Amino acid sequence: MKAFVSWSSGKDCMHALYHFLKNPENQAVCLLNMSGEGNGQPHSHGISSAMIRKQAARLNIPLLQKTTSRGDYEKNMKEAIARLKSEGVDAGVFGDIYLQEHRTWIERVCGEAGVSA
């Protein structure tokens, strides 16, 4: 399975990536990071974009960073996922699904963009 990994730089996304890659048939096509508009900071942990680029380089996985505001987050995320789908990605891997409301949102957004979560 070809998938993108939603990347906030934290332990949950790393844990999800680890488990996804346990299956040798799975391929992490890229890390998808949504950063705050204007300041280059990710929305979730406040880690610099430069640090996230270093993480991606160390993992040897391409990074797709998308700048967005909170108000346009869903629209911009769908655009990024649609782009990845056009490049052959069929799933998204997420580590932050412990809250049912967030998991439901992720599944809806991915479904509307044509990939599974």
N, C-alpha and C positions, 0 to 999 in steps of 0.2 A: 504494500500500500504506500502511495506517495502522499505525504502530509506536510502541512506547515505546522509549526509549533508556536502557539501564542506565547510571546516572551516578554516577561516583565522584569527579568533578572533575578527573581527570587527562587527559593527552594522548591516551591510547588511546581513551577514550570520545569525546573531541572529534574525533579522526581518523575514528572510525566514523560519527559523526553527519555529518561533512562529506561522506563518500563516499555515505552513504545519501541525503542531500539533493541530490546531483548529479542524481538522477533527478527531474524535476519532478512525476512522478506520486506520489512518496513524500511522506508527511506524518508528521512527528514529533509525535505527539499529546501526549507528555509526557516529561519526564526522570524516571526512577525511581531514587530514592536510598534506600539502606538505611543507617540510622544506628544507632550504638551505643546500647544501652539506657541511659537515665538521663543520659548525658553529652552527648547531642546531637551527637556526633562521628561522622563516617562511619567505617565499619570499615576502609577501605583506606588512605586517605592522611592521616587526622587533620585534615582541613580542616573548619572550623566549618560548622555548618548555615547560619549567616547568610551565609557566603561562597558556599555552593552556591545559596542563594536569589538572591543577586546575579547569579551566573552565569546562572541560568534567566531572570531578568528581562532581562539583556543579550541573551540569545539569543531572547527573546520566545517562550519555550516554557514551558508550565505545568510545575510541579514537583510530584511526588508523593513526599513523604518518609515513609518507614515506619520507625518505631523498632522495633528488634529486638535480641535477645541472639544470641550466636553459636549457642547451642543451638536456638533457634527460627528461625534465619535462613531455612532452606529453607521451612518452613511459612508464615512471614510473606511470603516472596517469592511463593510460589504464590498466597496470598490476594490480594496486590496485583495479580499478573498476571491472576487470574480476574476481579477487579473491572474491570481495563482491558479484558479480553475482552468483558465484558458491555456495555461502552461502545463496542464496535466495533473494538477493536484486534485485529489478526490476526498481529502479529509483534513480536519483540523484537530490538533492535540492541545488540550488545555489542562492546566494544573489547578486552576482556581474554581473548581466545580462543587466545592463542599456546601455552598449555599444553594438550595434548590431554586430559588428565584433567579440566581445568576446562571445556573446550569440551564434552566428553561430558556433564558435570554440567548445564551450561546447556541443552543440547539436551534432556536428559531432563526437567528441571524445566519448561521451556517446553512441551514436548510433553504432560506430565501436566496442565498448566494449559490446554491447548487452543490454543496459539499456536506459530508456528514461530520459530526462532531464526536 
